[in-house]
Amino acid sequence: MIVEVSSAQPDSTQLPAPKKIFNFNLESLRGVAAIAVVWGHSTIQNGWIDPNYYPKGVWSFAGPGHLSVLVFFLLSGYVIGIAHKKPLGGEGGKISTYLKKRFLRIYPIYLVSLLLALIASNFFTGTTYSAKIIFSHLIMAQAFLSPTIIAIPTAWSLNYEAIFYLLFIPISFYRLSPTLLMVVSIVLGCLFSLLPQNTYTELLPSYGFGFAFWLAGLSLARYMPKSPSTTDYSLMTGCLLLFLSLGMLDAPLAIMHKIGVLVFGQKISDILNYQGVTFQDFGYLPYCSAIIMAFTDKHSKYFKYALLILSLVPALTFYHYYTESKVRDISFILFPTIFYTSSLCFFFLSNQLAQYSQRFIKSLIYTGSLSYGIYIVHYPILYSFGHTALFTGSPLTYIIRLAIFLLIVWAGSFILEKKFQPWIKKISDPFLS
């Protein structure tokens, strides 16, 4: 669903103002990605929902949290590209206005979540942080200038986002090619691995690779034509289901890792895959791009065929799990298998499932409008739950605590996104004019 909203009411002496296009389908994608992050953290951090019980076997499946961050990077680049088609500093508006809007969208909610993380750390474990660590978080230089506060590890990606927003200014002003810059960013990321490794240089490859993902989204916004066909909700649903399976059916990641070892050797490959956005993550780039293209109707007539070929690669993981099944329990792949096979059904039976798919995608739009709040505030809440040893130790307590946790995350996200953020925007509007 794409809605065109006029940016101003024309009078008799004015030409109609250009219309801003808002793609509500992207909100659905944001919502699922945010839920996947919460799902992943809730499962991976054993004992944080319930200090004395955590699910095993089938129920230990974790959502693709890291993949969600990669999708968010592409989404960010795409949305910025759509919103700023004309050069900043010229027809595209003032650079100062761009910076103020980006700051007001990201920073206020981040600051509230950071304060919650500091309070939770001190209250539950007595942990205090140095002025340097707190200051680095306040200027969004966490991860680079200092370790990320344990109660808000999701903040690492906001440091990347802030850098990417700044780098967009010269890209827009000088009309640089994002596709060419994406290649340059990947090459630089690889070259950074040759530097002497220390606290500061070890993250440089990750910044280069992360920026390449962001630039991929910007390239889609700038160069990909809109498909003349109608919106395909079955295609979107199939992509979401495939996305949910890729965290465990990670053959694309494994293939890229082996390519890295073959090209660079084991030592350099280990540096390139150290933390943050890694070289092997490029195995996911075609999937992230395809998901964005499906949700924005920006693709060619051959897109579905390419997507079907891509969807076959994760199936290679089943052979690995088959060999693993002889030595360990692999029941945790049940849900990824269901998601994967369901995605194929939506790809092959798109017409028959179109009506159900449309309802499903539209039902996620509201969750998407809370996605940033969900992403950044859930971890301080999860940290607090993990250090509250009341009513714990059984499947029942786990389920009840999980329900309460999700309710608090939802309520907190609603307050931040629907109450706090509009209030910040209202009092800041005079400074944006």
C-alpha positions as CSV (number, residue, x, y, z in Angstrom):
1,M,0.0,0.0,0.0
2,I,1.6,3.3,-1.1
3,V,0.0,6.6,-0.2
4,E,0.8,9.9,-1.8
5,V,0.5,12.9,0.6
6,S,0.7,16.4,-0.7
7,S,3.3,18.4,1.2
8,A,1.4,21.7,1.0
9,Q,-1.9,23.1,-0.1
10,P,-1.4,25.2,-3.3
11,D,-3.0,28.6,-3.7
12,S,-4.0,30.3,-6.9
13,T,-0.5,31.6,-7.5
14,Q,1.4,28.4,-6.9
15,L,1.9,25.2,-8.8
16,P,0.9,22.1,-6.9
17,A,3.6,21.1,-4.5
18,P,5.4,17.8,-5.1
19,K,3.9,14.8,-3.3
20,K,5.7,12.8,-0.8
21,I,5.2,9.0,-1.2
22,F,5.0,6.9,1.9
23,N,5.2,3.1,1.4
24,F,3.2,1.5,4.3
25,N,4.4,-2.0,3.2
26,L,7.9,-1.1,4.4
27,E,6.4,-0.6,7.8
28,S,5.4,-4.2,7.8
29,L,9.0,-5.2,7.0
30,R,10.3,-3.0,9.8
31,G,7.9,-4.6,12.2
32,V,8.9,-8.2,11.4
33,A,12.6,-7.2,11.5
34,A,12.2,-5.6,15.0
35,I,10.3,-8.6,16.3
36,A,13.0,-10.9,15.0
37,V,15.6,-8.9,17.0
38,V,13.5,-9.2,20.2
39,W,12.9,-12.9,19.5
40,G,16.6,-13.5,18.9
41,H,17.8,-11.8,22.0
42,S,15.0,-13.4,24.2
43,T,16.2,-16.8,23.1
44,I,19.9,-16.5,22.8
45,Q,20.3,-14.8,26.1
46,N,19.5,-17.9,28.1
47,G,18.0,-17.1,31.5
48,W,17.1,-13.4,30.7
49,I,13.4,-14.0,30.4
50,D,13.4,-16.4,33.3
51,P,16.7,-16.6,35.3
52,N,16.0,-20.3,36.2
53,Y,14.5,-21.7,33.1
54,Y,15.0,-21.4,29.3
55,P,13.5,-23.3,26.4
56,K,15.3,-26.2,24.7
57,G,14.9,-28.3,21.6
58,V,12.3,-27.0,19.2
59,W,11.6,-24.0,21.3
60,S,15.2,-22.8,21.4
61,F,15.0,-21.4,17.8
62,A,16.1,-17.8,17.8
63,G,14.9,-15.2,15.4
64,P,17.5,-13.8,12.8
65,G,18.5,-10.8,14.9
66,H,21.7,-10.0,13.1
67,L,20.2,-10.4,9.7
68,S,17.5,-7.9,10.8
69,V,20.1,-5.3,11.4
70,L,21.4,-5.8,7.9
71,V,17.9,-5.3,6.6
72,F,17.6,-2.2,8.6
73,F,20.8,-0.8,7.1
74,L,19.5,-1.4,3.6
75,L,16.1,0.1,4.6
76,S,17.8,3.1,6.0
77,G,19.8,3.7,2.8
78,Y,16.7,3.2,0.7
79,V,14.4,5.5,2.6
80,I,17.1,8.3,2.8
81,G,17.5,7.9,-1.0
82,I,13.8,8.2,-1.7
83,A,13.4,11.1,0.7
84,H,16.3,13.0,-0.8
85,K,16.3,12.5,-4.5
86,K,17.7,16.0,-5.1
87,P,21.1,17.1,-3.9
88,L,21.4,18.4,-0.3
89,G,22.6,21.9,-0.2
90,G,20.7,22.7,-3.3
91,E,17.2,21.7,-4.5
92,G,17.2,18.9,-1.9
93,G,17.1,21.4,0.9
94,K,19.4,22.6,3.6
95,I,22.0,20.3,5.0
96,S,21.3,21.7,8.5
97,T,17.6,20.7,8.1
98,Y,18.5,17.2,7.1
99,L,20.8,16.8,10.1
100,K,18.2,18.2,12.5
101,K,15.5,15.8,11.2
102,R,17.8,12.8,11.4
103,F,18.9,13.8,14.9
104,L,15.4,14.3,16.2
105,R,14.2,11.0,14.7
106,I,17.0,8.9,16.3
107,Y,18.4,10.7,19.3
108,P,15.5,11.4,21.8
109,I,14.3,7.8,21.9
110,Y,17.8,6.6,22.0
111,L,18.6,8.9,25.0
112,V,15.6,7.6,26.9
113,S,16.7,4.0,26.3
114,L,20.3,4.8,27.3
115,L,19.1,6.3,30.6
116,L,17.0,3.2,31.2
117,A,20.0,1.0,30.5
118,L,22.2,3.0,33.0
119,I,19.5,2.8,35.7
120,A,18.9,-0.9,35.1
121,S,22.7,-1.6,35.2
122,N,23.1,0.2,38.5
123,F,19.9,-0.9,40.2
124,F,20.1,-4.7,39.4
125,T,23.9,-5.3,39.5
126,G,25.4,-2.2,41.0
127,T,27.3,-1.6,37.7
128,T,28.6,2.0,37.1
129,Y,30.3,3.2,34.0
130,S,33.1,5.7,33.6
131,A,32.6,9.2,32.2
132,K,34.3,8.2,29.0
133,I,31.9,5.3,28.3
134,I,28.9,7.4,29.1
135,F,30.2,10.3,27.0
136,S,30.9,8.0,24.1
137,H,27.3,6.8,24.2
138,L,25.9,10.3,24.5
139,I,27.7,11.3,21.3
140,M,26.8,8.0,19.6
141,A,30.4,6.9,19.4
142,Q,29.8,3.7,21.4
143,A,31.6,0.6,20.1
144,F,34.3,2.7,18.5
145,L,35.4,4.9,21.5
146,S,34.3,2.5,24.2
147,P,32.6,-0.8,24.8
148,T,28.8,-0.8,24.4
149,I,26.9,-0.7,27.7
150,I,25.8,-4.3,28.4
151,A,22.2,-3.3,29.0
152,I,21.8,-1.7,25.6
153,P,24.0,-3.6,23.1
154,T,21.7,-2.8,20.2
155,A,23.2,0.7,20.4
156,W,26.1,-0.5,18.3
157,S,24.1,-0.2,15.1
158,L,23.1,3.4,15.9
159,N,26.7,4.4,15.9
160,Y,26.9,3.0,12.3
161,E,23.7,4.8,11.3
162,A,25.0,8.1,12.6
163,I,28.2,7.8,10.5
164,F,26.2,6.7,7.4
165,Y,23.9,9.7,7.7
166,L,26.9,12.0,7.8
167,L,28.6,10.3,4.8
168,F,25.4,10.7,2.8
169,I,25.9,14.5,2.8
170,P,28.8,14.6,0.4
171,I,27.3,11.7,-1.6
172,S,24.1,13.8,-2.1
173,F,25.8,17.1,-2.6
174,Y,28.3,15.9,-5.2
175,R,25.8,13.4,-6.7
176,L,28.3,10.5,-6.3
177,S,27.4,7.0,-7.5
178,P,26.3,4.9,-4.5
179,T,26.9,1.7,-6.5
180,L,30.5,2.7,-7.2
181,L,31.0,3.8,-3.6
182,M,29.6,0.4,-2.4
183,V,32.4,-1.4,-4.3
184,V,34.9,1.0,-2.9
185,S,33.5,0.5,0.6
186,I,33.9,-3.3,0.3
187,V,37.5,-3.0,-1.0
188,L,38.4,-0.5,1.8
189,G,36.8,-2.9,4.4
190,C,39.1,-5.7,3.1
191,L,42.2,-3.4,3.1
192,F,41.5,-2.3,6.7
193,S,42.1,-5.8,7.8
194,L,45.8,-5.4,6.9
195,L,46.3,-2.6,9.4
196,P,47.8,-3.4,12.8
197,Q,44.9,-4.5,14.9
198,N,43.9,-2.5,18.0
199,T,40.7,-1.2,19.7
200,Y,40.1,1.3,16.9
201,T,41.3,-0.4,13.8
202,E,39.5,-3.7,14.4
203,L,36.1,-2.1,13.7
204,L,37.1,-0.4,10.4
205,P,36.3,-3.5,8.2
206,S,32.9,-3.7,9.9
207,Y,32.2,0.0,9.1
208,G,33.2,-0.5,5.5
209,F,31.0,-3.5,5.1
210,G,28.1,-2.0,6.9
211,F,28.3,1.1,4.7
212,A,28.2,-1.1,1.7
213,F,24.9,-2.6,2.8
214,W,23.6,1.0,3.4
215,L,24.7,2.0,0.0
216,A,23.0,-1.0,-1.6
217,G,19.7,0.4,-0.3
218,L,20.6,3.9,-1.6
219,S,21.4,2.3,-5.0
220,L,18.0,0.6,-5.1
221,A,16.3,4.0,-4.4
222,R,18.3,5.8,-7.0
223,Y,18.5,3.3,-9.9
224,M,15.9,0.6,-9.7
225,P,12.7,1.3,-11.7
226,K,9.3,0.7,-10.3
227,S,7.7,-2.5,-11.6
228,P,4.7,-1.9,-13.9
229,S,2.9,-4.9,-12.3
230,T,0.6,-4.6,-9.4
231,T,1.8,-5.0,-5.8
232,D,2.4,-8.7,-5.0
233,Y,1.6,-9.4,-1.4
234,S,2.2,-13.1,-1.7
235,L,5.8,-12.3,-2.8
236,M,6.2,-10.1,0.2
237,T,4.9,-12.7,2.6
238,G,7.1,-15.4,1.0
239,C,10.1,-13.1,1.4
240,L,9.3,-12.5,5.1
241,L,9.0,-16.3,5.7
242,L,12.3,-16.9,3.9
243,F,13.9,-14.1,6.0
244,L,12.8,-15.8,9.2
245,S,14.4,-19.1,8.1
246,L,17.8,-17.7,7.0
247,G,19.1,-17.3,10.6
248,M,19.4,-21.1,10.9
249,L,19.4,-22.1,7.2
250,D,22.6,-20.1,6.7
251,A,24.2,-21.8,3.7
252,P,24.6,-18.4,2.0
253,L,26.7,-17.3,5.0
254,A,28.7,-20.5,5.1
255,I,29.5,-20.2,1.4
256,M,30.7,-16.6,1.7
257,H,32.8,-17.6,4.7
258,K,34.6,-20.3,2.7
259,I,35.1,-17.8,-0.2
260,G,36.7,-15.4,2.3
261,V,39.1,-18.1,3.7
262,L,40.0,-19.1,0.1
263,V,40.7,-15.6,-1.1
264,F,42.3,-14.0,2.0
265,G,43.5,-17.0,4.1
266,Q,42.3,-18.0,7.6
267,K,44.0,-15.2,9.5
268,I,42.7,-12.3,7.5
269,S,39.3,-14.0,7.2
270,D,39.1,-14.1,11.0
271,I,39.7,-10.3,11.1
272,L,37.1,-9.7,8.4
273,N,34.5,-11.7,10.4
274,Y,35.5,-10.4,13.8
275,Q,32.4,-8.5,14.8
276,G,29.7,-6.1,13.7
277,V,29.0,-6.4,10.0
278,T,31.4,-9.1,8.6
279,F,32.6,-10.2,5.2
280,Q,30.6,-13.4,5.3
281,D,27.4,-11.2,5.8
282,F,27.6,-10.4,2.1
283,G,26.1,-13.9,1.6
284,Y,22.9,-12.2,2.8
285,L,23.2,-9.1,0.6
286,P,21.2,-10.6,-2.3
287,Y,18.5,-11.7,0.1
288,C,18.3,-8.3,1.8
289,S,18.1,-6.6,-1.5
290,A,15.5,-8.9,-2.8
291,I,13.3,-8.4,0.3
292,I,13.5,-4.6,-0.2
293,M,12.7,-4.9,-3.9
294,A,9.7,-7.1,-3.2
295,F,8.3,-4.6,-0.7
296,T,8.9,-1.5,-2.9
297,D,7.8,-3.0,-6.2
298,K,11.2,-2.1,-7.6
299,H,12.2,-5.0,-9.7
300,S,12.3,-6.4,-13.3
301,K,10.2,-9.1,-14.9
302,Y,12.9,-11.6,-14.1
303,F,12.9,-10.9,-10.4
304,K,10.7,-13.8,-9.4
305,Y,13.0,-16.3,-11.2
306,A,16.1,-14.8,-9.6
307,L,14.3,-15.0,-6.2
308,L,13.4,-18.7,-6.7
309,I,17.0,-19.5,-7.5
310,L,18.1,-17.6,-4.3
311,S,15.6,-19.5,-2.3
312,L,17.2,-22.8,-3.2
313,V,20.5,-22.0,-1.7
314,P,19.4,-22.2,2.0
315,A,18.2,-25.7,1.4
316,L,21.9,-26.8,1.2
317,T,21.9,-26.3,5.0
318,F,19.7,-29.4,5.4
319,Y,22.6,-31.6,4.4
320,H,24.8,-30.1,7.1
321,Y,22.0,-30.6,9.7
322,Y,21.5,-34.2,8.5
323,T,25.1,-35.0,9.3
324,E,24.9,-33.2,12.6
325,S,21.8,-35.1,13.6
326,K,23.9,-38.2,14.1
327,V,25.8,-36.5,17.0
328,R,23.4,-33.9,18.5
329,D,19.8,-32.9,18.7
330,I,18.7,-30.7,15.8
331,S,15.1,-30.3,16.6
332,F,15.6,-26.5,16.7
333,I,15.4,-26.4,12.9
334,L,11.7,-27.3,12.9
335,F,10.5,-23.7,12.8
336,P,13.1,-22.6,10.2
337,T,12.0,-25.6,8.1
338,I,8.3,-24.6,8.4
339,F,9.1,-21.0,7.5
340,Y,11.2,-22.1,4.6
341,T,8.7,-24.5,3.1
342,S,5.9,-22.0,3.7
343,S,7.9,-19.3,1.8
344,L,8.0,-21.6,-1.3
345,C,4.3,-22.1,-1.1
346,F,3.7,-18.4,-1.3
347,F,6.1,-18.1,-4.2
348,F,4.5,-20.9,-6.2
349,L,0.9,-20.3,-5.2
350,S,0.9,-16.5,-5.2
351,N,-2.5,-16.0,-6.9
352,Q,-4.3,-18.5,-4.6
353,L,-2.8,-16.9,-1.4
354,A,-2.9,-13.3,-2.5
355,Q,-5.9,-12.3,-0.4
356,Y,-4.5,-13.9,2.8
357,S,-1.1,-12.3,2.1
358,Q,-2.5,-8.8,1.8
359,R,-4.3,-9.1,5.1
360,F,-1.2,-10.4,6.8
361,I,1.1,-7.6,5.4
362,K,-1.4,-4.9,6.4
363,S,-1.8,-6.4,9.9
364,L,1.9,-5.7,10.5
365,I,1.9,-2.0,9.5
366,Y,1.1,-0.7,13.0
367,T,3.9,-2.8,14.6
368,G,6.2,-1.4,12.0
369,S,5.4,2.1,13.2
370,L,6.8,1.1,16.6
371,S,9.8,-0.7,15.2
372,Y,12.5,1.7,16.2
373,G,11.2,1.9,19.8
374,I,10.9,-1.8,20.0
375,Y,14.4,-2.3,18.7
376,I,16.2,0.1,21.1
377,V,14.1,-0.2,24.3
378,H,13.6,-3.9,24.5
379,Y,17.1,-4.8,25.8
380,P,17.1,-2.6,28.9
381,I,13.8,-4.3,29.8
382,L,15.2,-7.7,28.9
383,Y,18.2,-7.0,31.1
384,S,16.0,-6.1,34.0
385,F,14.0,-9.3,33.6
386,G,17.1,-11.4,33.6
387,H,18.1,-9.9,37.0
388,T,14.7,-10.3,38.6
389,A,14.5,-13.7,40.3
390,L,10.8,-13.6,41.2
391,F,8.3,-16.2,40.0
392,T,10.9,-18.3,38.1
393,G,12.0,-21.9,37.3
394,S,9.3,-23.6,35.2
395,P,7.7,-23.6,31.7
396,L,4.7,-21.8,33.1
397,T,6.7,-19.0,34.7
398,Y,8.7,-18.6,31.5
399,I,5.5,-18.2,29.4
400,I,4.0,-15.7,31.9
401,R,7.2,-13.7,32.2
402,L,7.6,-13.7,28.4
403,A,4.1,-12.4,28.0
404,I,4.7,-9.6,30.6
405,F,8.0,-8.8,28.9
406,L,6.4,-8.4,25.5
407,L,3.6,-6.3,26.9
408,I,6.1,-4.0,28.6
409,V,8.1,-3.7,25.4
410,W,5.0,-3.0,23.4
411,A,3.8,-0.4,25.9
412,G,7.2,1.3,26.1
413,S,7.5,1.4,22.4
414,F,4.0,2.9,22.0
415,I,4.8,5.6,24.5
416,L,8.1,6.4,22.9
417,E,6.9,6.4,19.3
418,K,3.3,7.7,19.6
419,K,3.6,10.1,22.5
420,F,7.1,11.1,23.3
421,Q,8.4,11.4,19.7
422,P,5.4,13.5,18.4
423,W,5.9,15.8,21.4
424,I,9.6,16.2,20.6
425,K,8.7,16.9,17.0
426,K,6.1,19.5,18.0
427,I,8.5,21.5,20.3
428,S,11.3,21.2,17.7
429,D,9.3,22.3,14.6
430,P,10.0,26.0,15.1
431,F,13.8,25.3,14.9
432,L,13.4,23.3,11.7
433,S,11.8,26.1,9.7
